[in-house]
């Protein structure tokens, strides 16, 4: 289990990530994507279930107050408009 202090080193506080830190992202598979942060650290973003179309089309996300949070935010698949809820944000070695 990752501690709150370890999560904070990746910019994850109370399950939320400051969206201004995200420099780039890429999709691993229909269950997860990696967010590359300014400074080179990476965060694994897991989806609840299978996010259809995300591998083929990619996604966009909307932050509220510059925060993007697990369990309360979702991503929108480009081309289809389908939404996939974010399950977790965790450090990606």
MIDOSE-1310 file (N, C-alpha, C; in nm, 2 decimals, decimal comma, always signed):
residues 93
xxxx	+0,08/-0,12/+0,00/+0,00/+0,00/+0,00/+0,09/+0,13/+0,00; +0,06/+0,22/-0,09/+0,13/+0,34/-0,10/+0,08/+0,44/+0,01; +0,17/+0,50/+0,08/+0,14/+0,60/+0,18/+0,10/+0,73/+0,12; +0,03/+0,81/+0,20/-0,01/+0,95/+0,16/+0,11/+1,03/+0,13
xxxx	+0,22/+1,02/+0,20/+0,34/+1,09/+0,18/+0,40/+1,05/+0,05; +0,40/+0,93/+0,01/+0,45/+0,88/-0,11/+0,37/+0,93/-0,23; +0,24/+0,93/-0,21/+0,15/+0,98/-0,32/+0,17/+1,13/-0,34; +0,20/+1,20/-0,23/+0,22/+1,35/-0,24/+0,34/+1,38/-0,32
xxxx	+0,44/+1,29/-0,32/+0,56/+1,31/-0,40/+0,53/+1,31/-0,55; +0,42/+1,25/-0,59/+0,38/+1,24/-0,73/+0,27/+1,35/-0,75; +0,24/+1,43/-0,65/+0,14/+1,53/-0,67/-0,01/+1,49/-0,65; -0,02/+1,36/-0,59/-0,15/+1,31/-0,56/-0,19/+1,33/-0,42
xxxx	-0,29/+1,42/-0,39/-0,33/+1,45/-0,26/-0,48/+1,43/-0,25; -0,52/+1,35/-0,15/-0,66/+1,31/-0,13/-0,72/+1,25/-0,25; -0,64/+1,17/-0,32/-0,69/+1,10/-0,44/-0,70/+1,19/-0,57; -0,65/+1,32/-0,56/-0,66/+1,41/-0,67/-0,52/+1,45/-0,71
xxxx	-0,51/+1,49/-0,84/-0,39/+1,53/-0,90/-0,41/+1,67/-0,96; -0,32/+1,76/-0,94/-0,33/+1,89/-1,00/-0,31/+1,88/-1,15; -0,41/+1,91/-1,22/-0,41/+1,89/-1,37/-0,30/+1,98/-1,44; -0,26/+2,08/-1,37/-0,15/+2,16/-1,43/-0,02/+2,09/-1,44
xxxx	+0,00/+1,98/-1,36/+0,12/+1,90/-1,36/+0,13/+1,81/-1,48; +0,01/+1,78/-1,54/+0,01/+1,68/-1,65/+0,07/+1,74/-1,78; +0,17/+1,68/-1,83/+0,24/+1,73/-1,95/+0,20/+1,65/-2,07; +0,18/+1,52/-2,05/+0,15/+1,43/-2,16/+0,08/+1,31/-2,11
xxxx	+0,01/+1,24/-2,19/-0,05/+1,11/-2,15/-0,05/+1,01/-2,26; -0,05/+0,88/-2,23/-0,06/+0,78/-2,33/-0,14/+0,66/-2,27; -0,22/+0,60/-2,36/-0,30/+0,49/-2,31/-0,22/+0,36/-2,32; -0,23/+0,28/-2,20/-0,16/+0,15/-2,20/-0,25/+0,04/-2,26
xxxx	-0,38/+0,04/-2,22/-0,48/-0,05/-2,27/-0,62/+0,00/-2,23; -0,72/-0,08/-2,25/-0,86/-0,03/-2,22/-0,89/-0,02/-2,07; -0,79/-0,05/-1,99/-0,81/-0,04/-1,84/-0,72/+0,07/-1,77; -0,63/+0,12/-1,85/-0,53/+0,22/-1,78/-0,46/+0,31/-1,88
xxxx	-0,42/+0,42/-1,83/-0,34/+0,52/-1,91/-0,23/+0,57/-1,81; -0,13/+0,63/-1,87/-0,02/+0,68/-1,79/-0,02/+0,83/-1,82; -0,01/+0,91/-1,71/+0,00/+1,06/-1,72/+0,14/+1,09/-1,69; +0,21/+1,16/-1,78/+0,35/+1,20/-1,76/+0,34/+1,34/-1,70
xxxx	+0,41/+1,36/-1,59/+0,40/+1,49/-1,52/+0,52/+1,58/-1,56; +0,51/+1,71/-1,54/+0,62/+1,80/-1,56/+0,73/+1,75/-1,46; +0,85/+1,74/-1,50/+0,95/+1,69/-1,41/+0,98/+1,54/-1,44; +0,90/+1,47/-1,52/+0,93/+1,34/-1,56/+0,86/+1,23/-1,48
xxxx	+0,80/+1,26/-1,37/+0,73/+1,15/-1,29/+0,61/+1,11/-1,37; +0,56/+0,99/-1,34/+0,45/+0,93/-1,41/+0,34/+0,88/-1,31; +0,22/+0,89/-1,35/+0,11/+0,85/-1,27/+0,02/+0,75/-1,35; -0,01/+0,63/-1,29/-0,10/+0,54/-1,35/-0,24/+0,57/-1,32
xxxx	-0,32/+0,59/-1,42/-0,46/+0,61/-1,41/-0,54/+0,49/-1,45; -0,61/+0,42/-1,36/-0,69/+0,30/-1,39/-0,83/+0,34/-1,40; -0,90/+0,27/-1,49/-1,04/+0,30/-1,52/-1,12/+0,19/-1,45; -1,25/+0,22/-1,41/-1,34/+0,12/-1,36/-1,38/+0,04/-1,48
xxxx	-1,35/-0,08/-1,49/-1,39/-0,17/-1,60/-1,32/-0,14/-1,72; -1,38/-0,19/-1,83/-1,32/-0,18/-1,97/-1,36/-0,05/-2,03; -1,27/+0,03/-2,07/-1,30/+0,16/-2,14/-1,29/+0,14/-2,29; -1,40/+0,11/-2,35/-1,41/+0,08/-2,49/-1,37/+0,20/-2,58
xxxx	-1,28/+0,18/-2,68/-1,24/+0,28/-2,77/-1,13/+0,37/-2,73; -1,09/+0,36/-2,60/-0,98/+0,45/-2,56/-0,85/+0,42/-2,62; -0,82/+0,30/-2,65/-0,69/+0,26/-2,71/-0,69/+0,31/-2,86; -0,80/+0,31/-2,93/-0,81/+0,35/-3,07/-0,81/+0,50/-3,08
xxxx	-0,89/+0,56/-3,00/-0,92/+0,71/-3,02/-0,86/+0,80/-2,92; -0,81/+0,75/-2,81/-0,76/+0,84/-2,71/-0,87/+0,91/-2,63; -0,84/+1,01/-2,54/-0,94/+1,06/-2,45/-0,90/+1,21/-2,42; -1,00/+1,27/-2,36/-0,98/+1,41/-2,30/-1,04/+1,40/-2,16
xxxx	-0,99/+1,48/-2,07/-1,04/+1,49/-1,94/-1,07/+1,64/-1,90; -1,16/+1,66/-1,81/-1,19/+1,79/-1,77/-1,16/+1,80/-1,62; -1,09/+1,89/-1,58/-1,05/+1,91/-1,44/-1,15/+2,02/-1,38; -1,17/+2,01/-1,25/-1,25/+2,11/-1,18/-1,16/+2,18/-1,08
xxxx	-1,14/+2,31/-1,08/-1,05/+2,38/-1,00/-0,91/+2,33/-1,01; -0,87/+2,29/-1,13/-0,74/+2,24/-1,16/-0,71/+2,11/-1,09; -0,81/+2,04/-1,05/-0,79/+1,91/-0,99/-0,86/+1,80/-1,07; -0,80/+1,68/-1,08/-0,85/+1,57/-1,14/-0,85/+1,45/-1,04
xxxx	-0,96/+1,40/-1,01/-0,97/+1,31/-0,89/-1,02/+1,17/-0,93; -0,96/+1,07/-0,87/-1,01/+0,93/-0,88/-1,15/+0,92/-0,81; -1,23/+0,84/-0,86/-1,36/+0,80/-0,81/-1,46/+0,92/-0,82; -1,42/+1,04/-0,87/-1,52/+1,14/-0,89/-1,51/+1,20/-1,03
xxxx	-1,41/+1,17/-1,11/-1,40/+1,22/-1,24/-1,39/+1,11/-1,34; -1,42/+1,15/-1,46/-1,42/+1,05/-1,57/-1,34/+1,11/-1,69; -1,31/+1,03/-1,78/-1,25/+1,07/-1,91/-1,35/+1,05/-2,02; -1,34/+1,13/-2,13/-1,43/+1,11/-2,24/-1,35/+1,06/-2,36
xxxx	-1,39/+0,95/-2,41/-1,33/+0,89/-2,53/-1,35/+0,97/-2,65; -1,25/+1,01/-2,72/-1,26/+1,09/-2,84/-1,33/+1,00/-2,95; -1,40/+1,07/-3,04/-1,47/+1,00/-3,15/-1,61/+0,95/-3,10; -1,61/+0,87/-2,99/-1,74/+0,81/-2,95/-1,81/+0,89/-2,85
xxxx	-1,74/+0,97/-2,76/-1,80/+1,04/-2,66/-1,83/+0,96/-2,53; -1,80/+0,83/-2,53/-1,82/+0,75/-2,42/-1,74/+0,80/-2,30; -1,80/+0,78/-2,18/-1,73/+0,83/-2,06/-1,68/+0,70/-1,98; -1,56/+0,71/-1,92/-1,51/+0,61/-1,84/-1,47/+0,67/-1,71
xxxx	-1,52/+0,61/-1,60/-1,49/+0,67/-1,47/-1,35/+0,62/-1,42; -1,27/+0,72/-1,36/-1,14/+0,69/-1,31/-1,15/+0,62/-1,18; -1,08/+0,51/-1,17/-1,08/+0,43/-1,05/-0,97/+0,47/-0,95; -0,85/+0,49/-1,00/-0,74/+0,53/-0,91/-0,63/+0,60/-0,99
xxxx	-0,55/+0,67/-0,91/-0,43/+0,74/-0,95/-0,32/+0,70/-0,86; -0,21/+0,65/-0,92/-0,11/+0,59/-0,84/+0,03/+0,61/-0,91; +0,14/+0,62/-0,83/+0,27/+0,64/-0,89/+0,30/+0,52/-0,99; +0,36/+0,56/-1,10/+0,40/+0,46/-1,20/+0,55/+0,47/-1,21
x	+0,62/+0,36/-1,17/+0,77/+0,36/-1,17/+0,83/+0,36/-1,31
